[in-house]
Amino acid sequence: MLRAIAVAEMIHGHSLDGLLDIALRDTPFFTSWIHVRGYTAPIFLFAAGFVLAVATLPRMGEYSHLSNTLRRRLQRLFFVILLGYSMYLPYFSLRKTILSIGSPAWHSFLQVDILRCIGVSGLIVQVWLLLKPRQKVTWLFIGLLTVVLPILTPAVRNSSLVSGLPDFVRYYFMDSRFPLFDYSSYPLLGFLIGYLFVKQRCVWPMYSLLAALLFIVVAQLLNRAGVIPTLQSFMTKGGVIILLTVFLERFERLWEKLPSPVEYFGRESIVVYVLHVVVIYGSVLNKGLNVYWGATLSYRELYCFVVWLLAAMVLLAYVWHRLKHEHISVARWVKKTIYWSFLIVFLLKPY
Protein backbone atom coordinates (compact mmCIF):
# COMPACT_ATOMS: atom_id res chain seq x y z
CA MET A 1 0.00 0.00 0.00
CA LEU A 2 2.84 2.37 0.85
CA ARG A 3 4.67 1.57 -2.37
CA ALA A 4 1.52 2.01 -4.43
CA ILE A 5 0.92 5.46 -2.92
CA ALA A 6 4.55 6.47 -3.43
CA VAL A 7 4.71 5.31 -7.06
CA ALA A 8 1.33 6.88 -7.92
CA GLU A 9 2.54 10.21 -6.55
CA MET A 10 5.83 9.79 -8.43
CA ILE A 11 3.89 9.42 -11.68
CA HIS A 12 1.86 12.48 -10.78
CA GLY A 13 4.89 14.46 -9.60
CA HIS A 14 7.18 13.62 -12.50
CA SER A 15 4.40 14.50 -14.94
CA LEU A 16 3.94 17.90 -13.30
CA ASP A 17 7.68 18.49 -13.15
CA GLY A 18 8.39 17.48 -16.73
CA LEU A 19 5.30 18.47 -18.69
CA LEU A 20 3.30 21.27 -16.99
CA ASP A 21 3.47 24.65 -18.73
CA ILE A 22 6.02 26.90 -17.00
CA ALA A 23 3.50 29.76 -16.92
CA LEU A 24 1.12 27.65 -14.78
CA ARG A 25 3.62 26.88 -12.03
CA ASP A 26 3.32 30.13 -10.12
CA THR A 27 0.12 29.06 -8.36
CA PRO A 28 -0.82 28.12 -4.75
CA PHE A 29 -1.60 24.59 -5.93
CA PHE A 30 1.85 24.05 -7.44
CA THR A 31 3.55 25.54 -4.37
CA SER A 32 1.58 23.23 -2.07
CA TRP A 33 2.38 20.25 -4.25
CA ILE A 34 6.12 21.00 -4.01
CA HIS A 35 5.81 20.56 -0.24
CA VAL A 36 3.90 17.26 -0.59
CA ARG A 37 6.39 16.02 -3.18
CA GLY A 38 9.10 16.09 -0.52
CA TYR A 39 7.43 13.07 1.12
CA THR A 40 7.18 10.87 -1.99
CA ALA A 41 10.75 9.55 -2.17
CA PRO A 42 11.04 9.08 1.63
CA ILE A 43 7.84 6.97 1.58
CA PHE A 44 9.27 4.82 -1.22
CA LEU A 45 12.56 4.41 0.66
CA PHE A 46 10.79 3.68 3.97
CA ALA A 47 8.64 1.03 2.26
CA ALA A 48 11.77 -0.62 0.83
CA GLY A 49 13.22 -0.95 4.34
CA PHE A 50 9.90 -2.20 5.73
CA VAL A 51 9.68 -4.86 3.01
CA LEU A 52 13.27 -5.92 3.72
CA ALA A 53 12.39 -6.54 7.37
CA VAL A 54 9.19 -8.45 6.58
CA ALA A 55 11.00 -10.63 4.03
CA THR A 56 14.08 -11.25 6.20
CA LEU A 57 13.05 -11.75 9.82
CA PRO A 58 10.83 -14.86 9.46
CA ARG A 59 13.77 -16.58 7.67
CA MET A 60 16.61 -14.96 9.59
CA GLY A 61 18.77 -18.09 9.61
CA GLU A 62 18.89 -18.21 5.81
CA TYR A 63 20.14 -14.61 5.61
CA SER A 64 22.73 -14.83 8.39
CA HIS A 65 25.09 -17.27 6.64
CA LEU A 66 26.19 -18.08 3.10
CA SER A 67 23.26 -19.80 1.37
CA ASN A 68 21.34 -19.83 -1.91
CA THR A 69 18.73 -17.58 -0.31
CA LEU A 70 21.40 -15.04 0.62
CA ARG A 71 22.92 -15.30 -2.87
CA ARG A 72 19.55 -14.47 -4.46
CA ARG A 73 19.12 -11.56 -2.03
CA LEU A 74 22.52 -10.13 -2.97
CA GLN A 75 21.80 -10.62 -6.66
CA ARG A 76 18.58 -8.62 -6.31
CA LEU A 77 20.28 -5.82 -4.39
CA PHE A 78 23.14 -5.53 -6.90
CA PHE A 79 20.63 -5.66 -9.75
CA VAL A 80 18.73 -2.71 -8.26
CA ILE A 81 22.01 -0.78 -8.03
CA LEU A 82 22.96 -1.60 -11.63
CA LEU A 83 19.46 -0.69 -12.77
CA GLY A 84 19.96 2.72 -11.20
CA TYR A 85 23.18 3.19 -13.17
CA SER A 86 21.65 1.96 -16.44
CA MET A 87 18.79 4.47 -16.21
CA TYR A 88 21.26 7.37 -16.30
CA LEU A 89 23.79 6.12 -18.82
CA PRO A 90 24.97 9.08 -20.91
CA TYR A 91 25.27 6.96 -24.08
CA PHE A 92 24.17 3.52 -25.22
CA SER A 93 27.78 2.64 -25.94
CA LEU A 94 30.62 1.70 -23.63
CA ARG A 95 33.13 3.50 -25.84
CA LYS A 96 31.21 6.79 -25.88
CA THR A 97 30.46 6.51 -22.17
CA ILE A 98 34.17 6.16 -21.39
CA LEU A 99 34.98 9.10 -23.67
CA SER A 100 32.41 11.20 -21.76
CA ILE A 101 34.31 10.89 -18.46
CA GLY A 102 34.51 14.30 -16.80
CA SER A 103 31.64 15.78 -18.81
CA PRO A 104 28.34 17.01 -17.25
CA ALA A 105 26.63 13.89 -18.65
CA TRP A 106 29.19 11.69 -16.86
CA HIS A 107 28.63 13.43 -13.55
CA SER A 108 24.85 13.12 -13.97
CA PHE A 109 25.38 9.39 -14.55
CA LEU A 110 27.37 9.03 -11.31
CA GLN A 111 24.93 10.96 -9.11
CA VAL A 112 23.16 8.46 -6.86
CA ASP A 113 19.47 7.96 -7.60
CA ILE A 114 16.77 6.39 -5.43
CA LEU A 115 17.41 2.84 -6.69
CA ARG A 116 21.12 2.98 -5.82
CA CYS A 117 20.23 4.39 -2.40
CA ILE A 118 17.83 1.49 -1.80
CA GLY A 119 20.33 -1.11 -2.99
CA VAL A 120 23.26 0.13 -0.90
CA SER A 121 21.06 0.64 2.18
CA GLY A 122 19.86 -2.94 1.82
CA LEU A 123 23.47 -4.14 1.56
CA ILE A 124 24.34 -2.28 4.78
CA VAL A 125 21.53 -4.05 6.64
CA GLN A 126 22.39 -7.42 5.09
CA VAL A 127 26.08 -7.17 6.01
CA TRP A 128 25.06 -6.36 9.59
CA LEU A 129 22.79 -9.41 9.73
CA LEU A 130 25.67 -11.63 8.61
CA LEU A 131 27.35 -10.80 11.92
CA LYS A 132 24.46 -12.62 13.66
CA PRO A 133 23.85 -9.88 16.23
CA ARG A 134 21.36 -10.15 19.04
CA GLN A 135 17.98 -8.48 18.61
CA LYS A 136 18.70 -5.66 21.07
CA VAL A 137 22.09 -4.99 19.46
CA THR A 138 20.44 -4.80 16.02
CA TRP A 139 17.89 -2.33 17.32
CA LEU A 140 20.61 -0.22 18.91
CA PHE A 141 22.94 -0.25 15.89
CA ILE A 142 20.34 0.45 13.20
CA GLY A 143 18.52 2.95 15.44
CA LEU A 144 21.70 4.91 16.10
CA LEU A 145 22.68 4.78 12.42
CA THR A 146 19.22 6.05 11.45
CA VAL A 147 19.59 9.16 13.62
CA VAL A 148 23.33 9.72 13.19
CA LEU A 149 23.23 9.93 9.37
CA PRO A 150 21.11 13.14 9.31
CA ILE A 151 23.18 14.64 12.14
CA LEU A 152 26.42 14.06 10.25
CA THR A 153 25.04 15.15 6.87
CA PRO A 154 26.14 18.84 7.09
CA ALA A 155 29.65 17.82 8.19
CA VAL A 156 29.92 15.27 5.39
CA ARG A 157 28.75 17.75 2.76
CA ASN A 158 31.36 20.28 3.90
CA SER A 159 34.16 17.80 4.42
CA SER A 160 37.29 18.31 2.33
CA LEU A 161 38.11 14.62 2.89
CA VAL A 162 34.82 13.51 1.31
CA SER A 163 35.03 16.05 -1.51
CA GLY A 164 38.48 14.68 -2.34
CA LEU A 165 37.22 11.13 -2.87
CA PRO A 166 36.94 9.72 -6.43
CA ASP A 167 33.69 10.86 -8.07
CA PHE A 168 32.33 7.31 -8.18
CA VAL A 169 32.51 7.14 -4.37
CA ARG A 170 31.96 10.83 -3.52
CA TYR A 171 28.51 10.96 -5.08
CA TYR A 172 27.30 8.36 -2.57
CA PHE A 173 27.95 10.91 0.18
CA MET A 174 27.23 14.32 -1.35
CA ASP A 175 26.06 16.27 -4.42
CA SER A 176 23.58 13.57 -5.52
CA ARG A 177 19.86 13.21 -5.92
CA PHE A 178 19.68 10.68 -3.05
CA PRO A 179 23.03 10.46 -1.21
CA LEU A 180 23.34 7.97 1.63
CA PHE A 181 23.62 10.97 3.97
CA ASP A 182 20.78 11.35 4.89
CA TYR A 183 18.42 9.42 2.61
CA SER A 184 19.54 6.00 3.85
CA SER A 185 17.87 6.89 7.15
CA TYR A 186 14.44 6.29 5.60
CA PRO A 187 14.93 2.62 4.60
CA LEU A 188 16.69 2.04 7.94
CA LEU A 189 13.70 3.54 9.77
CA GLY A 190 11.42 1.38 7.64
CA PHE A 191 13.44 -1.68 8.65
CA LEU A 192 13.02 -0.82 12.34
CA ILE A 193 9.25 -0.37 12.03
CA GLY A 194 9.08 -3.55 9.94
CA TYR A 195 11.01 -5.28 12.72
CA LEU A 196 8.31 -4.19 15.17
CA PHE A 197 5.60 -5.31 12.75
CA VAL A 198 7.07 -8.83 12.53
CA LYS A 199 8.28 -9.38 16.09
CA GLN A 200 5.64 -7.45 18.09
CA ARG A 201 2.58 -7.63 15.84
CA CYS A 202 0.06 -7.10 18.64
CA VAL A 203 1.61 -3.93 20.04
CA TRP A 204 3.44 -2.50 17.01
CA PRO A 205 0.77 0.17 16.29
CA MET A 206 1.07 1.60 19.82
CA TYR A 207 4.89 1.61 19.77
CA SER A 208 4.90 3.04 16.25
CA LEU A 209 2.53 5.84 17.21
CA LEU A 210 4.70 6.71 20.20
CA ALA A 211 7.78 6.76 17.95
CA ALA A 212 5.96 8.97 15.43
CA LEU A 213 4.86 11.45 18.07
CA LEU A 214 8.37 11.51 19.55
CA PHE A 215 9.83 12.21 16.11
CA ILE A 216 7.41 15.05 15.42
CA VAL A 217 7.87 16.66 18.86
CA VAL A 218 11.67 16.51 18.63
CA ALA A 219 11.52 17.92 15.11
CA GLN A 220 9.47 20.89 16.31
CA LEU A 221 11.91 21.53 19.16
CA LEU A 222 14.85 21.41 16.72
CA ASN A 223 12.99 23.75 14.38
CA ARG A 224 12.39 26.29 17.17
CA ALA A 225 15.99 26.05 18.28
CA GLY A 226 17.16 26.44 14.70
CA VAL A 227 19.67 23.59 14.94
CA ILE A 228 20.45 20.51 12.82
CA PRO A 229 17.94 21.21 10.02
CA THR A 230 18.71 17.89 8.32
CA LEU A 231 17.70 15.96 11.44
CA GLN A 232 14.63 18.16 11.87
CA SER A 233 13.53 17.44 8.28
CA PHE A 234 14.13 13.70 8.63
CA MET A 235 12.25 13.41 11.92
CA THR A 236 9.28 15.41 10.60
CA LYS A 237 8.96 13.27 7.49
CA GLY A 238 9.77 10.07 9.35
CA GLY A 239 7.07 10.78 11.95
CA VAL A 240 4.45 11.50 9.29
CA ILE A 241 5.37 8.36 7.32
CA ILE A 242 5.09 6.17 10.43
CA LEU A 243 1.64 7.66 11.12
CA LEU A 244 0.66 6.94 7.50
CA THR A 245 1.90 3.35 7.86
CA VAL A 246 -0.16 2.72 10.99
CA PHE A 247 -3.19 4.36 9.37
CA LEU A 248 -2.94 2.22 6.23
CA GLU A 249 -2.63 -0.98 8.25
CA ARG A 250 -6.13 -0.30 9.58
CA PHE A 251 -7.41 -0.57 5.99
CA GLU A 252 -5.53 -3.71 5.00
CA ARG A 253 -8.66 -5.79 4.63
CA LEU A 254 -10.24 -3.18 2.37
CA TRP A 255 -7.06 -3.14 0.24
CA GLU A 256 -7.26 -6.93 -0.19
CA LYS A 257 -10.77 -6.55 -1.64
CA LEU A 258 -9.62 -4.22 -4.40
CA PRO A 259 -9.15 -5.62 -7.93
CA SER A 260 -5.91 -7.56 -8.38
CA PRO A 261 -4.29 -5.05 -10.78
CA VAL A 262 -4.38 -2.35 -8.09
CA GLU A 263 -2.68 -4.65 -5.58
CA TYR A 264 0.01 -5.65 -8.09
CA PHE A 265 0.67 -1.97 -8.84
CA GLY A 266 2.27 -1.74 -5.39
CA ARG A 267 4.00 -5.11 -5.53
CA GLU A 268 5.73 -4.39 -8.85
CA SER A 269 6.70 -0.86 -7.84
CA ILE A 270 10.28 -1.09 -9.17
CA VAL A 271 9.05 -1.96 -12.68
CA VAL A 272 6.48 0.82 -12.56
CA TYR A 273 9.05 3.31 -11.28
CA VAL A 274 11.60 2.56 -14.00
CA LEU A 275 9.16 2.54 -16.91
CA HIS A 276 7.27 5.71 -16.01
CA VAL A 277 10.58 7.60 -15.63
CA VAL A 278 11.67 6.30 -19.04
CA VAL A 279 8.37 7.41 -20.59
CA ILE A 280 8.49 10.93 -19.14
CA TYR A 281 12.21 11.72 -19.05
CA GLY A 282 13.64 9.23 -21.52
CA SER A 283 16.76 7.05 -21.38
CA VAL A 284 19.67 6.02 -23.58
CA LEU A 285 17.15 4.01 -25.61
CA ASN A 286 14.50 6.68 -26.16
CA LYS A 287 13.59 10.33 -25.89
CA GLY A 288 11.12 11.17 -23.16
CA LEU A 289 7.84 12.98 -23.60
CA ASN A 290 9.44 16.04 -21.99
CA VAL A 291 11.57 16.29 -25.15
CA TYR A 292 8.65 15.88 -27.57
CA TRP A 293 6.08 17.93 -25.67
CA GLY A 294 8.26 20.07 -23.44
CA ALA A 295 6.75 21.96 -20.50
CA THR A 296 3.65 22.98 -22.46
CA LEU A 297 0.64 21.09 -21.08
CA SER A 298 -2.30 22.74 -19.38
CA TYR A 299 -3.65 21.27 -16.16
CA ARG A 300 -6.50 19.56 -18.03
CA GLU A 301 -4.14 18.00 -20.57
CA LEU A 302 -1.68 17.01 -17.88
CA TYR A 303 -4.22 15.20 -15.70
CA CYS A 304 -5.66 13.37 -18.71
CA PHE A 305 -2.13 12.12 -19.34
CA VAL A 306 -1.61 11.21 -15.65
CA VAL A 307 -4.81 9.12 -15.64
CA TRP A 308 -3.72 7.39 -18.86
CA LEU A 309 -0.22 6.67 -17.56
CA LEU A 310 -1.51 5.38 -14.20
CA ALA A 311 -3.91 3.03 -16.02
CA ALA A 312 -1.12 1.82 -18.31
CA MET A 313 1.23 1.19 -15.38
CA VAL A 314 -1.46 -0.67 -13.41
CA LEU A 315 -2.08 -2.91 -16.42
CA LEU A 316 1.64 -3.44 -16.96
CA ALA A 317 2.21 -4.35 -13.30
CA TYR A 318 -0.67 -6.84 -13.44
CA VAL A 319 0.60 -8.54 -16.61
CA TRP A 320 4.18 -8.72 -15.34
CA HIS A 321 3.13 -10.09 -11.94
CA ARG A 322 0.97 -12.79 -13.52
CA LEU A 323 3.74 -13.66 -15.95
CA LYS A 324 6.25 -14.08 -13.10
CA HIS A 325 4.00 -16.31 -11.03
CA GLU A 326 2.09 -18.31 -13.66
CA HIS A 327 4.70 -18.53 -16.43
CA ILE A 328 7.97 -18.46 -14.53
CA SER A 329 10.08 -19.87 -17.36
CA VAL A 330 8.70 -17.31 -19.84
CA ALA A 331 9.32 -14.44 -17.40
CA ARG A 332 12.90 -15.58 -16.83
CA TRP A 333 13.47 -15.87 -20.59
CA VAL A 334 12.11 -12.34 -21.12
CA LYS A 335 14.33 -10.91 -18.36
CA LYS A 336 17.47 -12.68 -19.55
CA THR A 337 16.82 -11.66 -23.16
CA ILE A 338 16.44 -8.00 -22.17
CA TYR A 339 19.50 -8.05 -19.88
CA TRP A 340 21.87 -9.76 -22.30
CA SER A 341 20.67 -7.85 -25.37
CA PHE A 342 21.18 -4.56 -23.55
CA LEU A 343 24.61 -5.57 -22.25
CA ILE A 344 25.93 -6.95 -25.56
CA VAL A 345 24.84 -3.93 -27.60
CA PHE A 346 26.18 -1.55 -24.93
CA LEU A 347 29.59 -3.26 -24.92
CA LEU A 348 29.95 -3.58 -28.71
CA LYS A 349 28.21 -0.47 -30.06
CA PRO A 350 30.99 1.91 -31.27
CA TYR A 351 28.96 5.15 -31.47
C-alpha positions in Angstrom: 0.0 0.0 0.0 2.8 2.4 0.9 4.7 1.6 -2.4 1.5 2.0 -4.4 0.9 5.5 -2.9 4.6 6.5 -3.4 4.7 5.3 -7.1 1.3 6.9 -7.9 2.5 10.2 -6.5 5.8 9.8 -8.4 3.9 9.4 -11.7 1.9 12.5 -10.8 4.9 14.5 -9.6 7.2 13.6 -12.5 4.4 14.5 -14.9 3.9 17.9 -13.3 7.7 18.5 -13.2 8.4 17.5 -16.7 5.3 18.5 -18.7 3.3 21.3 -17.0 3.5 24.6 -18.7 6.0 26.9 -17.0 3.5 29.8 -16.9 1.1 27.6 -14.8 3.6 26.9 -12.0 3.3 30.1 -10.1 0.1 29.1 -8.4 -0.8 28.1 -4.8 -1.6 24.6 -5.9 1.8 24.0 -7.4 3.5 25.5 -4.4 1.6 23.2 -2.1 2.4 20.3 -4.3 6.1 21.0 -4.0 5.8 20.6 -0.2 3.9 17.3 -0.6 6.4 16.0 -3.2 9.1 16.1 -0.5 7.4 13.1 1.1 7.2 10.9 -2.0 10.8 9.5 -2.2 11.0 9.1 1.6 7.8 7.0 1.6 9.3 4.8 -1.2 12.6 4.4 0.7 10.8 3.7 4.0 8.6 1.0 2.3 11.8 -0.6 0.8 13.2 -1.0 4.3 9.9 -2.2 5.7 9.7 -4.9 3.0 13.3 -5.9 3.7 12.4 -6.5 7.4 9.2 -8.5 6.6 11.0 -10.6 4.0 14.1 -11.3 6.2 13.1 -11.7 9.8 10.8 -14.9 9.5 13.8 -16.6 7.7 16.6 -15.0 9.6 18.8 -18.1 9.6 18.9 -18.2 5.8 20.1 -14.6 5.6 22.7 -14.8 8.4 25.1 -17.3 6.6 26.2 -18.1 3.1 23.3 -19.8 1.4 21.3 -19.8 -1.9 18.7 -17.6 -0.3 21.4 -15.0 0.6 22.9 -15.3 -2.9 19.6 -14.5 -4.5 19.1 -11.6 -2.0 22.5 -10.1 -3.0 21.8 -10.6 -6.7 18.6 -8.6 -6.3 20.3 -5.8 -4.4 23.1 -5.5 -6.9 20.6 -5.7 -9.8 18.7 -2.7 -8.3 22.0 -0.8 -8.0 23.0 -1.6 -11.6 19.5 -0.7 -12.8 20.0 2.7 -11.2 23.2 3.2 -13.2 21.7 2.0 -16.4 18.8 4.5 -16.2 21.3 7.4 -16.3 23.8 6.1 -18.8 25.0 9.1 -20.9 25.3 7.0 -24.1 24.2 3.5 -25.2 27.8 2.6 -25.9 30.6 1.7 -23.6 33.1 3.5 -25.8 31.2 6.8 -25.9 30.5 6.5 -22.2 34.2 6.2 -21.4 35.0 9.1 -23.7 32.4 11.2 -21.8 34.3 10.9 -18.5 34.5 14.3 -16.8 31.6 15.8 -18.8 28.3 17.0 -17.3 26.6 13.9 -18.6 29.2 11.7 -16.9 28.6 13.4 -13.5 24.9 13.1 -14.0 25.4 9.4 -14.5 27.4 9.0 -11.3 24.9 11.0 -9.1 23.2 8.5 -6.9 19.5 8.0 -7.6 16.8 6.4 -5.4 17.4 2.8 -6.7 21.1 3.0 -5.8 20.2 4.4 -2.4 17.8 1.5 -1.8 20.3 -1.1 -3.0 23.3 0.1 -0.9 21.1 0.6 2.2 19.9 -2.9 1.8 23.5 -4.1 1.6 24.3 -2.3 4.8 21.5 -4.0 6.6 22.4 -7.4 5.1 26.1 -7.2 6.0 25.1 -6.4 9.6 22.8 -9.4 9.7 25.7 -11.6 8.6 27.3 -10.8 11.9 24.5 -12.6 13.7 23.8 -9.9 16.2 21.4 -10.2 19.0 18.0 -8.5 18.6 18.7 -5.7 21.1 22.1 -5.0 19.5 20.4 -4.8 16.0 17.9 -2.3 17.3 20.6 -0.2 18.9 22.9 -0.3 15.9 20.3 0.5 13.2 18.5 2.9 15.4 21.7 4.9 16.1 22.7 4.8 12.4 19.2 6.0 11.4 19.6 9.2 13.6 23.3 9.7 13.2 23.2 9.9 9.4 21.1 13.1 9.3 23.2 14.6 12.1 26.4 14.1 10.3 25.0 15.2 6.9 26.1 18.8 7.1 29.6 17.8 8.2 29.9 15.3 5.4 28.7 17.8 2.8 31.4 20.3 3.9 34.2 17.8 4.4 37.3 18.3 2.3 38.1 14.6 2.9 34.8 13.5 1.3 35.0 16.1 -1.5 38.5 14.7 -2.3 37.2 11.1 -2.9 36.9 9.7 -6.4 33.7 10.9 -8.1 32.3 7.3 -8.2 32.5 7.1 -4.4 32.0 10.8 -3.5 28.5 11.0 -5.1 27.3 8.4 -2.6 28.0 10.9 0.2 27.2 14.3 -1.4 26.1 16.3 -4.4 23.6 13.6 -5.5 19.9 13.2 -5.9 19.7 10.7 -3.1 23.0 10.5 -1.2 23.3 8.0 1.6 23.6 11.0 4.0 20.8 11.4 4.9 18.4 9.4 2.6 19.5 6.0 3.9 17.9 6.9 7.1 14.4 6.3 5.6 14.9 2.6 4.6 16.7 2.0 7.9 13.7 3.5 9.8 11.4 1.4 7.6 13.4 -1.7 8.7 13.0 -0.8 12.3 9.2 -0.4 12.0 9.1 -3.6 9.9 11.0 -5.3 12.7 8.3 -4.2 15.2 5.6 -5.3 12.8 7.1 -8.8 12.5 8.3 -9.4 16.1 5.6 -7.4 18.1 2.6 -7.6 15.8 0.1 -7.1 18.6 1.6 -3.9 20.0 3.4 -2.5 17.0 0.8 0.2 16.3 1.1 1.6 19.8 4.9 1.6 19.8 4.9 3.0 16.2 2.5 5.8 17.2 4.7 6.7 20.2 7.8 6.8 18.0 6.0 9.0 15.4 4.9 11.4 18.1 8.4 11.5 19.6 9.8 12.2 16.1 7.4 15.1 15.4 7.9 16.7 18.9 11.7 16.5 18.6 11.5 17.9 15.1 9.5 20.9 16.3 11.9 21.5 19.2 14.8 21.4 16.7 13.0 23.7 14.4 12.4 26.3 17.2 16.0 26.0 18.3 17.2 26.4 14.7 19.7 23.6 14.9 20.4 20.5 12.8 17.9 21.2 10.0 18.7 17.9 8.3 17.7 16.0 11.4 14.6 18.2 11.9 13.5 17.4 8.3 14.1 13.7 8.6 12.2 13.4 11.9 9.3 15.4 10.6 9.0 13.3 7.5 9.8 10.1 9.4 7.1 10.8 11.9 4.4 11.5 9.3 5.4 8.4 7.3 5.1 6.2 10.4 1.6 7.7 11.1 0.7 6.9 7.5 1.9 3.4 7.9 -0.2 2.7 11.0 -3.2 4.4 9.4 -2.9 2.2 6.2 -2.6 -1.0 8.2 -6.1 -0.3 9.6 -7.4 -0.6 6.0 -5.5 -3.7 5.0 -8.7 -5.8 4.6 -10.2 -3.2 2.4 -7.1 -3.1 0.2 -7.3 -6.9 -0.2 -10.8 -6.6 -1.6 -9.6 -4.2 -4.4 -9.1 -5.6 -7.9 -5.9 -7.6 -8.4 -4.3 -5.0 -10.8 -4.4 -2.3 -8.1 -2.7 -4.6 -5.6 0.0 -5.6 -8.1 0.7 -2.0 -8.8 2.3 -1.7 -5.4 4.0 -5.1 -5.5 5.7 -4.4 -8.8 6.7 -0.9 -7.8 10.3 -1.1 -9.2 9.0 -2.0 -12.7 6.5 0.8 -12.6 9.0 3.3 -11.3 11.6 2.6 -14.0 9.2 2.5 -16.9 7.3 5.7 -16.0 10.6 7.6 -15.6 11.7 6.3 -19.0 8.4 7.4 -20.6 8.5 10.9 -19.1 12.2 11.7 -19.0 13.6 9.2 -21.5 16.8 7.0 -21.4 19.7 6.0 -23.6 17.1 4.0 -25.6 14.5 6.7 -26.2 13.6 10.3 -25.9 11.1 11.2 -23.2 7.8 13.0 -23.6 9.4 16.0 -22.0 11.6 16.3 -25.2 8.7 15.9 -27.6 6.1 17.9 -25.7 8.3 20.1 -23.4 6.8 22.0 -20.5 3.7 23.0 -22.5 0.6 21.1 -21.1 -2.3 22.7 -19.4 -3.7 21.3 -16.2 -6.5 19.6 -18.0 -4.1 18.0 -20.6 -1.7 17.0 -17.9 -4.2 15.2 -15.7 -5.7 13.4 -18.7 -2.1 12.1 -19.3 -1.6 11.2 -15.6 -4.8 9.1 -15.6 -3.7 7.4 -18.9 -0.2 6.7 -17.6 -1.5 5.4 -14.2 -3.9 3.0 -16.0 -1.1 1.8 -18.3 1.2 1.2 -15.4 -1.5 -0.7 -13.4 -2.1 -2.9 -16.4 1.6 -3.4 -17.0 2.2 -4.3 -13.3 -0.7 -6.8 -13.4 0.6 -8.5 -16.6 4.2 -8.7 -15.3 3.1 -10.1 -11.9 1.0 -12.8 -13.5 3.7 -13.7 -15.9 6.3 -14.1 -13.1 4.0 -16.3 -11.0 2.1 -18.3 -13.7 4.7 -18.5 -16.4 8.0 -18.5 -14.5 10.1 -19.9 -17.4 8.7 -17.3 -19.8 9.3 -14.4 -17.4 12.9 -15.6 -16.8 13.5 -15.9 -20.6 12.1 -12.3 -21.1 14.3 -10.9 -18.4 17.5 -12.7 -19.6 16.8 -11.7 -23.2 16.4 -8.0 -22.2 19.5 -8.0 -19.9 21.9 -9.8 -22.3 20.7 -7.8 -25.4 21.2 -4.6 -23.5 24.6 -5.6 -22.2 25.9 -7.0 -25.6 24.8 -3.9 -27.6 26.2 -1.5 -24.9 29.6 -3.3 -24.9 30.0 -3.6 -28.7 28.2 -0.5 -30.1 31.0 1.9 -31.3 29.0 5.1 -31.5 
